[in-house]
C-alpha cells in the first residue's frame, strides 16, 4: 500500500490547451494561481497525449488512465469521437452497426460505451463520495451540470462541494472531484488559439482555480488535497480547407445507412481521416483484398481499389491499416508514407501483448517515415526490436510523432476502430462527416505533431506533494499519480504510472 498523502483530489481538465500556450501565460504572470500550483508541486511542459489527438479517445483516457484497445480485455471502448459499433465477433444487439457521434448531443451515452473492463478514476477509489462538475465520462460519480453552463460555474461548483457539500447532497466534501471545462475547445475551433476570447477563457480558468484554492484554505482542506490540471490535446491551424463531397460522389462511393445497412462507406475526416468499409457484412471489417476490389452498391459501377482511391485525396501523406490475420494479442499494422515526389514508402508496426504489457516494433523498408533517425535519442529505437510505451515515450517525447508506434496499434486493435486511417499532417482539413462537408474551421486538433500532442500536466496543493519539474510524462500518468497520493492502487487496466 502506498503512503496516503491526501484525503481529497480534484482533477481540472481544460479542453484543448497546448502546453506551450499555458506555460507562456504562467511565465508572463497572467495565470498566477496555476503558476503557484505548478511551482510548489509537480509540473511538466511536455506531457504526451494519445493519438489521434481528438477529444475522444483522449478524454476517456484521461479519466481511466488507459487507452483504446481490445476493450473486452483492456482499454476503453472509445476509439474516437465518431465510430461504428461493430464488434468482433459481431454482437447480436442490433441488425446493423450504429454510427456513434459524440459531437451530436448524445455525449453522455459514452459512459455505457466505455467497456466494463476499464475503470474511471472514481471507480478506482473504494468510496461513493465522488463528484463530477460537468464531466462526460462520469461513471462512478455524482454528476452536476452547471447552471448557467459557464466556466465560472463549473469551477465554482468545485469550491461549493468543499464549503457547502450539502448543496449537492454530499455529507462531506467528495474524495475525487473532476471538473471539465469545454469552452476553451469551443472557442479554439471557432476563433483560434491566438484569439483573445480563447486566451481569456484560459484566464477565467485561472481565476476559478484561485477561488478553489482560497475555499480549500478557508475550510482547512488545502493541506490534505491535491489539485491536478490537465488537457486532452493541443491544437494547430490547417493550411487549407477542402471539400471532398464531389470526389466521393463522382466515384460513386455511397454513405452507409445504419437503419437499412445500405451504402459503401462511413468516414470522418479533419486532417486525420477514418474510413469504415463493409466486410462480408457491416459487422465485419474489410480484408485488404476486399478493399482492393471493393464492390460498390450503385448499379453499373466497377469494383474500386479503395487504397488507390484514398491516395487521390489531396494532401494525404500517411495511410494506416491492419493486417488480416491480427489478433488482439499479436499483429501487424501497415504504414505507408507519400513523399513530396509522390513516391510511396512502406513500413510496419508489429505488436504483441496488450494494456501496459503491449510491445511494438517499428520496421521500415527504405525510409524512416517519421524521421526518428534525425535525433540521437529517437534513433536508438530504430533497432526493429519490441519496445513498450515507456520506452517509446522516453525516446520520442521531444520530437514530432511522439509515441505514435505505440499508439496506432492501441487504436486499430479496437473492434470499433476504422479500416483505413489517413493523415495530411494539417496541410488539408476536410470537415467531412456522414457523407457531407460540414461548416468547419482551420483551427483543429487530431494530428501527431507536437503542437497537437503536447499538453500541460500539473499536480499541486498540499506541500506533501514533492516539488519537481518533469522533463516528460504522458496524460495517462495523471490517474495513477492521483491514486498514489490517495494511497490507492490503480486498476490492472491502467497503462500510465505514478509520477510521484
Ligand atoms: Zn478536446
Boltz pocket constraint, residues with backbone or C-beta under 6 A from the ligand:
constraints:
  - pocket:
      binder: B
      contacts: [[A, 15], [A, 16], [A, 54], [A, 55], [A, 56], [A, 185], [A, 232], [A, 233]]
      max_distance: 6.0
